[in-house]
């Protein structure tokens, strides 16, 4: 395996014209069922097209502390409409200006949806980060003067504001005079017998969250209090994304704890950890037990200290500090404290500072000027784990995520320091220094170790085809003539990489074989009767040989047949009338089992059709469609129903977000697709949508913002001078069900 030269990568990514024209044609042409989209609320209709919000002049501005707030009507619909290649959002300011942001990325964290955009003509770190949740929205929008606008929800309204002048912390230019937010690991590190090991390394860090009564009392009800925790998760994941770190965090359990809000951060950290000469407080007994029960790699305490600009926003252990590095022996330090600030007390401790606090748990340190709170320079997990501060023409001084304090009157970039991200050519700058200030390089080394602090206990939330652990599937391509393979980690090819693989090998399956939350690539050569696994590592792959396979066996596909969230392999022997499953652990075959399968049956698909975590098999003859239900010990046949005559089975995918895969069919004229929504062998419904005869079905994948899978179609080039299109049809979307957008890609490439 050999990676391309970057010039080739740029060429692939550059050959992707805008998708908006094709998408608009289909919506206007009536093929999509756009009439089913709900009517916008009257308030949202008052927001001009293409604009994120409009000011509600009927509500008087609010002055709270250092912040001046103005009520706005927010348009989530306009943000959704701008979530496409070359999508654009206009953000009006109170003084009459308009800030323009181009769409970059979107993601889901539970019920929270994030929109990330980059400032037109601004530096790489000038962004709009918006998080829409079930009870409101938060956001941070960069402005040219370096003071970001904050979007918040309180008193039943959406507000936009920023500090009238430099906040109280701005006077603390000398970081030594500001309370620090980390402790170096103690000499008596607590022994943690429940820690995982290298075999458990993940790209997903699981969080168990405890929140105090004081925190919960600041919300209308418990549901809103726990929903707000996902703002923390979303902002951390957004920072990992914009920093190009292929990892994410997820909350696996949240619970209330009876612990005070007003004692020091370090006291809370020590009492939660049970270290540094302090015994674990009884108030945390249930929380610590929950860590073991739910597999929390890290435990986060969220509490309410009110508006306290004299205090840090949280506390963490600087795990791996003093150049030790991070391994399983550090699991006992996997605790951190976050002081929630309600919207009205911003800019202090706003949610977008959460990536800083958790950064210490990844072994990341402040910028060098702020890394001597106890008199001597303190290193993180590596010699280059420092944050970075840079001057940025037109946008003032910018402090990367780990620079400290992050409230000192300069722009906060939400990007971890790295020399690999530079600003636009019109405002040249760098966000780090090689071998000196490179949080990203450090985090890529340490996060897999942190994610192994506990074996994974809460299964689910892993998406097939997700190379970067971002929570959505990515696009994969093969060019048979040039023997090239590539991935796009978004729909538009803005982040892509490509590799060589000899022509005798073809992609047999894409999924997570190692259990780390990232999808790997299985290659099969019929000529050599040999299998190769590419394991996702950093921004590329590590090649491992699986081995040969016996003659007379035909490959069926991949699936999780033993419920361990690692993909396994299924084979079929027509002569022996059996199926054989290889239970896999990465490239190793752990065990095998067989099941009967008469040779006259056609195998249609593999998927989890009853939502129990085990992959099942769909098989059929000329008259019936059947389910081979996998109970973890073997297969049991069940009849689903009559095989629809004149219809072709296309594939399966979860099209209604119920964690059960559905069966997709297309009529002989290829003008209609119909899908059976499944619950085991029971058909719950049979919706349909219009399709185009010239398009070939590729698959059902979770590649866009929707919680359910989208349908992917290959549309050939119309002429010798045009490009083919990958068409993405949204099925389960409250705003535009059935709408399709097109992605052009270079000729010679095929989706995989």
C-alpha positions in Angstrom: 0.0 0.0 0.0 1.4 3.4 -1.0 -0.2 6.8 -0.4 -0.4 9.2 -3.3 1.5 12.4 -3.6 -0.6 15.2 -2.2 -0.8 16.8 -5.6 -3.0 13.8 -6.6 -5.2 14.3 -3.6 -5.8 17.9 -4.4 -6.7 17.0 -7.9 -9.4 14.5 -6.7 -10.8 17.0 -4.2 -10.8 19.8 -6.8 -12.9 17.9 -9.3 -16.2 18.4 -7.5 -18.3 21.2 -8.8 -21.2 22.6 -6.8 -24.1 20.4 -6.0 -26.7 23.1 -5.6 -27.9 23.3 -9.2 -28.8 19.6 -9.5 -30.4 19.6 -6.1 -32.6 22.6 -7.0 -33.6 21.1 -10.3 -35.0 18.0 -8.6 -36.8 19.9 -5.9 -38.4 22.2 -8.4 -39.1 19.4 -10.9 -41.5 17.7 -8.5 -39.7 14.3 -8.3 -38.9 14.9 -4.7 -41.8 14.9 -2.3 -41.0 18.4 -1.1 -44.7 19.1 -0.5 -44.4 16.8 2.6 -42.0 19.1 4.3 -43.6 21.0 7.2 -44.6 24.6 6.8 -42.1 27.0 8.4 -43.3 28.7 11.5 -44.4 32.3 11.1 -41.6 33.6 13.2 -38.9 31.9 11.0 -40.5 33.3 7.9 -39.7 36.8 9.2 -36.0 36.0 8.8 -34.8 37.1 5.3 -33.6 34.3 3.0 -30.1 33.2 3.5 -29.8 34.9 6.9 -29.2 33.1 10.2 -31.3 35.4 12.3 -33.3 38.6 12.4 -33.4 41.0 15.3 -36.6 41.2 17.4 -36.9 44.9 18.0 -40.0 44.4 20.1 -37.8 43.1 22.9 -35.6 45.5 24.8 -31.8 44.7 24.8 -30.5 43.1 28.0 -27.4 44.1 29.9 -26.1 41.3 32.1 -22.7 41.7 33.6 -20.2 42.4 30.8 -22.6 41.2 28.1 -25.1 43.1 26.0 -27.8 40.8 24.6 -30.3 41.4 21.9 -33.3 39.2 21.1 -33.4 37.5 17.7 -35.5 35.1 15.7 -33.3 32.2 14.7 -33.8 30.3 11.5 -32.7 26.7 11.8 -34.3 26.1 8.3 -31.8 28.6 6.7 -28.9 26.8 8.4 -30.1 23.5 7.1 -30.5 25.0 3.6 -26.9 26.2 3.8 -25.6 22.8 4.8 -24.3 22.0 1.3 -21.3 22.6 -0.9 -20.8 26.3 -1.3 -23.7 26.9 1.1 -23.6 30.4 2.6 -25.1 32.0 5.7 -25.3 35.7 6.4 -25.1 36.8 10.0 -26.3 40.4 10.7 -24.7 42.4 13.4 -26.5 45.0 15.5 -24.5 47.8 13.9 -25.8 47.0 10.4 -22.9 44.9 9.0 -23.3 41.4 7.6 -20.8 38.6 8.3 -20.7 35.9 5.7 -19.8 32.3 6.4 -19.4 29.4 3.9 -20.5 26.0 5.0 -17.8 23.6 6.0 -19.2 20.7 8.1 -22.2 19.4 10.0 -22.5 16.7 12.6 -25.0 15.2 15.1 -24.4 14.5 18.8 -27.5 12.9 20.1 -30.4 15.3 19.4 -28.0 18.1 18.8 -27.0 19.2 15.3 -23.9 21.4 14.6 -23.3 23.7 11.7 -19.7 24.8 11.1 -18.8 27.6 8.6 -15.7 29.5 7.7 -15.6 33.3 7.3 -15.5 34.5 3.7 -12.1 36.1 3.2 -11.1 35.4 6.8 -8.4 33.2 8.3 -8.8 29.5 8.7 -9.7 29.9 12.4 -12.4 32.5 11.9 -15.5 30.3 12.1 -19.2 30.2 13.0 -19.9 27.3 15.2 -23.7 26.7 15.8 -25.3 23.9 17.9 -29.0 23.4 17.6 -30.6 21.3 20.4 -34.2 20.3 21.3 -34.5 23.2 23.8 -32.6 26.0 22.0 -29.3 26.9 20.4 -25.9 28.1 21.3 -23.1 29.4 19.1 -20.0 31.5 18.6 -19.5 33.6 15.5 -16.2 35.2 14.7 -16.0 38.9 13.9 -13.1 40.8 12.3 -12.2 42.6 15.5 -11.5 39.4 17.3 -14.5 39.5 19.8 -16.9 36.7 18.9 -20.6 37.0 19.0 -22.3 34.6 21.3 -25.6 32.9 20.5 -27.5 31.7 23.6 -31.0 30.6 24.7 -32.5 31.8 28.0 -35.8 33.1 29.3 -37.6 31.2 26.5 -35.9 33.3 23.8 -32.8 33.2 21.5 -30.3 36.0 22.1 -27.2 37.3 20.5 -24.6 39.3 22.4 -21.0 40.0 23.3 -19.0 41.9 25.9 -19.5 45.6 25.8 -15.8 46.0 26.6 -12.9 43.7 27.5 -14.2 41.3 30.2 -12.8 41.2 33.7 -10.3 38.5 32.7 -8.9 40.7 29.9 -6.9 42.7 32.5 -5.1 39.5 33.4 -2.7 39.6 30.6 -0.1 37.9 32.8 -1.4 34.3 32.9 0.4 33.8 36.2 -2.1 36.0 37.9 -5.0 33.9 36.7 -6.1 30.8 38.5 -4.8 27.8 36.6 -7.1 24.9 35.7 -4.9 21.8 35.9 -2.9 19.7 38.3 0.2 17.7 37.5 -0.2 13.9 38.1 0.5 13.1 41.7 3.4 10.8 42.7 0.8 8.4 44.2 -1.3 7.8 41.1 -4.3 5.8 42.1 -4.3 2.2 40.9 -7.2 1.4 38.6 -7.8 -2.3 38.3 -10.7 -1.8 35.8 -8.5 -0.1 33.2 -8.5 -1.4 29.7 -5.4 -2.0 27.6 -4.0 -1.6 24.0 -6.5 -4.1 22.7 -9.3 -1.7 23.8 -7.9 1.3 22.0 -10.7 3.4 20.5 -11.2 6.6 18.5 -14.2 7.3 20.7 -13.8 8.6 24.3 -16.8 7.6 26.5 -17.9 10.1 29.1 -19.8 9.4 32.3 -21.2 12.8 33.5 -22.2 13.7 37.0 -24.0 17.0 37.6 -24.8 18.7 40.8 -28.2 19.8 42.2 -27.1 23.4 41.8 -26.5 22.8 38.1 -29.9 21.1 37.6 -31.8 23.8 39.5 -30.8 26.3 36.8 -33.0 24.6 34.3 -36.8 24.2 34.0 -36.6 20.5 34.3 -34.2 17.5 34.4 -34.6 16.9 30.7 -33.3 20.3 29.8 -30.5 20.0 32.3 -29.3 16.7 30.8 -29.9 18.0 27.2 -27.6 20.9 27.9 -24.8 18.4 28.6 -24.8 17.5 25.0 -23.8 21.1 24.2 -20.5 20.2 25.9 -20.1 17.0 23.9 -20.9 18.8 20.6 -18.5 21.7 21.2 -15.7 19.3 22.0 -16.4 17.2 18.9 -16.6 20.4 16.8 -13.1 21.4 18.1 -11.7 18.0 17.3 -13.2 18.2 13.8 -11.8 21.7 12.9 -8.5 20.6 14.3 -8.5 17.5 12.0 -8.3 15.0 14.8 -10.0 11.8 13.9 -11.8 11.2 17.2 -14.9 12.1 19.1 -16.4 12.0 22.6 -19.8 10.7 23.5 -21.8 10.7 26.7 -22.8 7.2 27.7 -24.4 8.0 31.1 -25.5 11.1 33.1 -26.6 11.2 36.7 -27.1 13.7 39.5 -24.7 13.8 42.4 -25.1 15.5 45.8 -22.0 17.6 45.9 -21.4 21.3 46.7 -20.9 23.9 43.9 -18.8 26.5 45.9 -15.6 24.7 46.9 -12.5 25.0 44.8 -12.1 23.2 41.5 -9.0 21.4 42.7 -10.7 20.1 45.9 -13.5 18.7 43.8 -11.0 17.1 41.4 -9.0 15.5 44.2 -12.1 14.3 46.0 -13.6 12.8 42.9 -10.3 11.1 41.9 -9.2 9.9 45.4 -5.6 11.0 44.9 -2.9 13.5 45.9 -3.4 12.8 49.6 -7.2 13.1 49.4 -9.6 10.2 49.9 -12.5 9.8 47.4 -15.6 11.6 48.8 -18.6 9.4 49.5 -20.7 11.7 47.4 -18.9 10.3 44.3 -19.3 6.6 45.1 -22.2 6.1 42.8 -20.6 8.1 40.1 -17.3 6.1 40.3 -19.3 2.9 40.2 -21.2 4.2 37.1 -17.8 4.7 35.4 -17.2 1.0 35.7 -20.7 0.0 34.8 -20.9 2.2 31.6 -17.3 2.1 30.6 -16.5 5.7 31.1 -13.0 6.5 29.9 -13.4 9.9 31.6 -15.7 11.2 34.3 -16.9 14.8 34.1 -18.4 16.7 37.0 -20.6 19.6 35.9 -21.6 22.1 38.5 -22.8 25.7 38.9 -20.4 28.2 40.4 -22.3 31.2 39.0 -20.5 34.2 37.5 -17.0 33.8 39.0 -14.5 35.5 36.7 -11.8 35.1 39.4 -12.0 31.3 39.0 -11.0 29.0 36.2 -13.8 27.3 34.3 -12.8 23.8 35.4 -10.0 21.5 36.5 -8.3 18.4 35.0 -5.2 16.3 35.6 -2.6 17.0 33.0 -2.5 13.3 32.2 0.9 12.2 30.9 2.5 15.4 32.1 6.2 15.9 32.4 6.7 14.0 29.2 5.6 10.7 30.6 3.1 9.9 27.8 -0.3 8.2 28.4 -1.0 4.5 29.0 -3.5 2.4 30.9 -1.8 3.1 34.2 -3.2 6.7 34.0 -6.8 5.5 34.0 -7.2 6.4 37.7 -6.7 10.1 36.7 -9.6 10.1 34.2 -11.6 12.8 36.1 -12.3 16.4 35.3 -14.5 19.3 36.6 -16.5 21.8 34.5 -18.1 24.9 35.9 -21.2 25.6 33.8 -22.0 29.2 33.1 -25.6 30.0 32.3 -26.0 32.0 29.1 -26.6 35.3 30.9 -23.2 35.1 32.6 -21.2 34.8 29.4 -18.5 35.3 28.2 -17.1 33.5 31.3 -16.9 29.7 30.9 -19.0 29.5 27.7 -19.5 25.9 26.4 -16.9 26.5 23.6 -14.2 26.6 26.3 -14.9 22.9 27.2 -12.4 21.6 24.6 -9.7 23.3 26.6 -10.6 21.6 29.9 -10.8 18.1 28.4 -7.6 18.8 26.4 -5.5 18.4 29.7 -7.0 14.9 30.0 -5.4 14.3 26.5 -2.0 15.4 27.8 -2.2 18.9 26.2 -0.6 21.9 27.8 -1.2 25.7 27.8 0.9 27.9 25.6 4.5 28.2 26.8 3.9 31.6 28.4 1.1 30.2 30.5 2.7 26.8 31.3 4.6 27.8 34.5 1.8 28.4 37.1 4.0 26.9 39.8 7.2 28.7 38.8 8.8 26.2 36.4 7.9 25.2 32.9 5.5 22.2 33.0 5.4 19.9 30.0 2.4 18.0 28.8 2.6 14.4 27.4 5.0 15.3 24.7 7.7 18.0 24.2 5.4 19.7 21.6 2.1 19.5 23.5 1.9 23.3 24.0 -0.9 25.6 22.8 -0.1 28.6 20.6 -0.8 32.3 20.3 -0.5 34.1 17.1 -1.1 37.6 15.7 -3.6 37.6 12.8 -3.9 40.6 10.5 -7.4 41.9 10.4 -8.6 39.5 13.1 -6.4 40.6 16.0 -4.5 38.2 18.3 -5.8 34.6 18.2 -5.3 32.0 21.0 -5.6 28.4 20.0 -7.8 26.1 22.2 -5.1 25.3 24.8 -3.7 28.9 25.1 -4.6 30.4 28.5 -6.4 32.3 29.7 -8.9 32.1 26.8 -10.9 35.2 27.9 -8.1 37.8 27.6 -9.6 40.0 25.0 -8.3 38.1 22.0 -10.1 35.7 19.6 -10.5 32.1 20.7 -10.0 29.9 17.7 -11.4 26.5 18.8 -8.5 24.9 17.0 -5.9 22.9 18.8 -2.4 24.2 18.0 -0.9 22.7 14.8 1.6 23.8 12.2 -0.5 22.0 9.5 -3.4 24.5 9.5 -2.6 27.9 8.0 -4.7 30.9 7.4 -5.9 32.1 4.0 -3.4 33.5 1.6 -4.8 37.0 2.2 -4.0 36.7 5.9 -1.0 34.4 6.2 -0.4 32.9 9.7 0.2 29.6 11.3 -1.6 28.0 14.3 1.4 26.1 15.7 5.1 25.4 15.4 6.5 22.0 14.4 8.1 20.1 17.3 7.2 23.0 19.7 3.5 23.8 19.7 1.5 20.9 18.2 -1.5 19.9 20.2 -2.9 18.0 17.2 0.1 15.7 16.8 0.0 15.0 20.5 -3.7 14.3 20.6 -3.5 11.9 17.7 -1.1 9.8 19.9 -2.8 10.1 23.2 -6.5 10.0 22.6 -6.5 6.3 21.6 -4.8 5.6 25.0 -7.4 7.7 26.9 -10.2 5.9 25.0 -8.9 2.6 26.3 -9.1 3.6 30.0 -12.2 1.5 30.2 -13.4 -1.4 27.9 -16.4 -0.3 25.8 -19.6 -1.2 27.7 -22.3 0.9 25.9 -22.6 -0.5 22.4 -24.1 1.3 19.4 -23.4 4.7 17.9 -20.8 3.3 15.5 -21.6 4.1 11.9 -20.5 1.8 9.1 -18.2 3.6 6.7 -17.0 6.2 9.2 -13.3 6.6 8.6 -12.7 9.5 10.9 -15.0 8.5 13.8 -17.0 11.7 13.1 -20.4 9.9 13.6 -21.5 9.9 10.0 -20.4 7.6 7.1 -17.8 8.8 4.6 -17.5 8.3 0.9 -15.1 5.8 -0.6 -13.9 5.6 -4.2 -12.0 3.2 -6.5 -10.4 3.9 -9.8 -9.8 0.5 -11.4 -7.7 1.8 -14.3 -5.2 3.7 -12.1 -5.4 1.2 -9.2 -6.3 4.0 -6.8 -8.6 4.2 -3.8 -9.7 7.3 -1.9 -12.0 8.5 0.9 -13.9 11.7 1.4 -14.7 12.5 5.0 -17.5 14.8 3.9 -19.9 14.9 0.9 -17.8 17.5 -0.9 -14.2 16.1 -0.9 -12.8 19.0 1.1 -11.0 16.4 3.2 -9.7 13.5 1.2 -6.8 11.1 0.9 -5.9 8.5 -1.6 -3.9 5.3 -1.9 -2.7 2.7 -4.3 -4.0 -0.9 -4.3 -3.1 -3.3 -7.1 -5.8 -4.1 -9.6 -6.2 -7.8 -8.5 -7.8 -6.6 -5.3 -11.3 -5.2 -5.0 -13.1 -3.8 -2.0 -15.0 -6.6 -0.3 -16.4 -4.6 2.6 -16.0 -1.4 4.6 -16.6 -1.4 8.4 -15.0 -1.5 11.8 -13.1 -4.8 12.2 -11.0 -3.7 15.2 -13.7 -2.2 17.4 -12.0 1.3 17.6 -15.0 3.2 16.2 -13.3 3.7 12.8 -14.1 1.9 9.6 -11.5 -0.3 7.9 -11.4 -1.7 4.4 -11.4 -5.4 3.5 -9.8 -6.3 0.2 -10.3 -9.6 -1.6 -8.4 -11.0 -4.6 -10.2 -13.9 -6.4 -7.0 -14.4 -8.4 -4.9 -15.0 -5.3 -7.7 -16.3 -3.1 -6.4 -13.9 -0.5 -7.8 -11.3 1.9 -6.1 -8.1 3.1 -7.4 -5.7 5.8 -6.6 -2.0 5.8 -6.9 -0.8 9.4 -7.7 2.9 9.8 -4.9 4.7 11.5 -4.5 8.5 11.8 -5.1 9.9 8.3 -4.3 6.6 6.5 -4.3 2.9 6.8 -2.1 0.1 8.2 -2.1 -3.0 6.0 -2.6 -6.5 7.6 -2.9 -9.8 6.0 -6.0 -11.9 6.8 -5.0 -14.9 4.8 -6.3 -17.2 2.1 -9.8 -18.7 1.8 -10.8 -22.2 0.8 -11.8 -23.2 -2.7 -15.5 -23.6 -3.3 -16.5 -20.8 -0.9 -18.0 -17.7 -2.3 -17.9 -14.4 -0.3 -21.3 -13.2 0.8 -20.5 -10.0 2.8 -19.6 -8.6 6.2 -21.7 -8.1 9.3 -21.5 -8.2 13.1 -22.6 -11.7 13.8 -21.5 -12.0 17.4 -22.6 -8.5 18.6 -19.1 -7.2 19.6 -19.3 -4.2 17.2 -16.5 -5.8 15.1 -17.3 -6.8 11.6 -17.2 -10.5 10.7 -17.2 -12.4 7.4 -19.8 -14.6 5.8 -19.1 -17.3 3.1 -21.3 -19.7 1.2 -20.8 -23.1 -0.2 -23.5 -24.0 -2.7 -22.2 -27.6 -3.0 -22.2 -28.2 0.8 -25.4 -26.1 1.2 -24.1 -24.1 4.1 -23.1 -20.7 5.3 -19.9 -20.2 7.2 -19.2 -17.2 9.5 -15.7 -16.1 10.4 -15.8 -14.3 13.8 -13.1 -11.6 13.4 -10.9 -9.5 15.7 -9.2 -7.2 13.3 -7.4 -9.4 10.8 -7.5 -12.5 13.0 -10.2 -15.2 12.7 -11.3 -15.9 16.3 -13.7 -18.7 15.6 -16.1 -20.1 12.9 -19.6 -21.5 12.8 -21.8 -22.8 10.1 -25.5 -22.8 9.3 -27.6 -24.6 6.7 -28.6 -22.8 3.5 -30.2 -24.8 0.7 -28.6 -24.0 -2.7 -31.9 -22.9 -4.3 -32.2 -19.9 -2.1 -30.9 -16.5 -3.1 -29.1 -14.4 -0.5 -30.3 -10.9 -0.7 -28.7 -9.0 2.2 -27.0 -8.8 5.6 -28.2 -6.4 8.3 -29.7 -6.1 11.8 -33.4 -6.3 11.1 -34.7 -6.6 14.7 -32.4 -4.2 16.4 -30.7 -6.7 18.8 -27.1 -5.9 17.7 -26.6 -9.1 15.7 -26.5 -9.2 11.9 -29.2 -11.3 10.2 -29.6 -12.6 6.7 -32.3 -12.0 4.1 -32.8 -14.9 1.7 -35.5 -15.7 -0.9 -36.7 -18.0 -3.6 -39.1 -17.1 -6.5 -42.1 -16.8 -4.2 -41.1 -15.9 -0.7 -38.8 -13.5 1.2 -37.4 -14.9 4.5 -35.3 -13.8 7.4 -32.5 -15.9 8.9 -32.7 -14.4 12.4 -29.4 -14.4 14.3 -29.9 -14.8 18.1 -26.1 -14.8 18.9 -26.0 -18.6 19.0 -27.3 -19.5 15.5 -29.9 -18.7 12.9 -33.6 -19.4 12.9 -35.6 -19.1 9.6 -38.7 -16.9 9.5 -41.0 -16.0 6.6 -41.4 -12.3 5.9 -43.9 -12.4 3.1 -44.4 -12.9 -0.6 -41.7 -11.8 -3.0 -42.9 -8.8 -4.9 -43.1 -9.8 -8.6 -41.5 -7.4 -11.0 -39.4 -5.7 -8.3 -35.7 -6.0 -7.8 -34.1 -6.1 -4.4 -31.6 -3.2 -4.1 -30.2 -3.5 -0.5 -31.0 -2.6 3.1 -30.4 0.3 5.5 -32.1 2.0 8.4 -34.3 4.5 6.7 -36.5 5.5 9.6 -34.0 5.8 12.4 -35.3 2.9 14.6 -32.0 1.0 14.7 -33.5 -1.7 12.4 -32.5 -2.1 8.8 -35.2 -1.9 6.1 -35.5 -3.6 2.8 -35.3 -1.5 -0.4 -36.9 -2.5 -3.7 -37.2 -1.0 -7.2 -39.8 -1.6 -9.9 -38.9 -3.0 -13.3 -39.1 0.5 -15.0 -36.8 1.9 -12.3 -39.1 4.8 -11.7 -40.1 3.9 -8.2 -38.3 2.7 -5.1 -40.2 1.1 -2.3 -38.9 0.1 1.1 -40.2 -2.2 3.8 -39.7 -0.8 7.3 -38.9 -3.8 9.3 -39.2 -5.1 12.9 -37.7 -8.6 12.6 -39.8 -10.5 10.1 -42.7 -8.1 10.4 -43.2 -5.4 7.8 -44.4 -2.2 9.5 -44.9 0.0 6.5 -44.2 0.2 2.8 -43.4 3.8 1.7 -42.2 4.7 -1.8 -40.5 7.5 -3.7 -39.8 8.4 -7.3 -36.5 7.4 -8.9 -34.7 7.9 -12.2 -34.2 5.0 -14.7 -30.7 6.2 -15.6 -29.4 5.9 -12.1 -27.8 2.8 -10.5 -28.3 2.1 -6.8 -25.0 2.2 -4.8 -26.2 1.7 -1.3 -28.0 3.1 1.8 -25.5 4.9 4.0 -25.5 7.5 6.9 -23.5 10.1 5.0 -25.4 13.3 5.6 -26.9 15.2 8.6 -29.9 12.9 8.9 -30.2 10.4 11.7 -31.4 7.8 9.2 -29.6 6.5 6.1 -29.7 8.2 2.7 -30.0 6.4 -0.6 -26.9 6.8 -2.9 -27.3 6.5 -6.7 -24.7 6.7 -9.5 -25.7 8.9 -12.4 -23.5 8.5 -15.5 -22.0 11.4 -17.3 -24.3 12.9 -19.9 -21.6 13.5 -22.5 -17.9 13.0 -23.1 -17.1 16.3 -21.5 -19.3 16.0 -18.4 -18.7 14.3 -15.1 -20.7 11.5 -13.4 -22.7 12.3 -10.3 -23.3 10.6 -7.0 -26.9 11.4 -6.1 -27.8 11.5 -2.4 -31.5 11.1 -1.6 -32.8 12.1 1.8 -35.6 9.7 3.0 -36.3 10.6 6.7 -36.1 14.4 7.0 -38.8 16.6 8.5 -37.9 19.5 6.3 -37.3 18.0 2.8 -38.1 14.2 2.6 -37.3 12.7 -0.7 -35.0 15.6 -1.9 -31.9 14.7 -3.7 -28.6 16.5 -4.1 -25.8 15.7 -6.6 -22.1 15.4 -6.1 -20.0 15.5 -9.3 -16.7 13.5 -9.2 -14.0 12.8 -11.8 -14.5 10.3 -14.6 -12.9 7.0 -14.0 -13.8 6.8 -10.4 -16.6 4.6 -8.9 -18.2 4.8 -5.5 -17.6 1.9 -3.1 
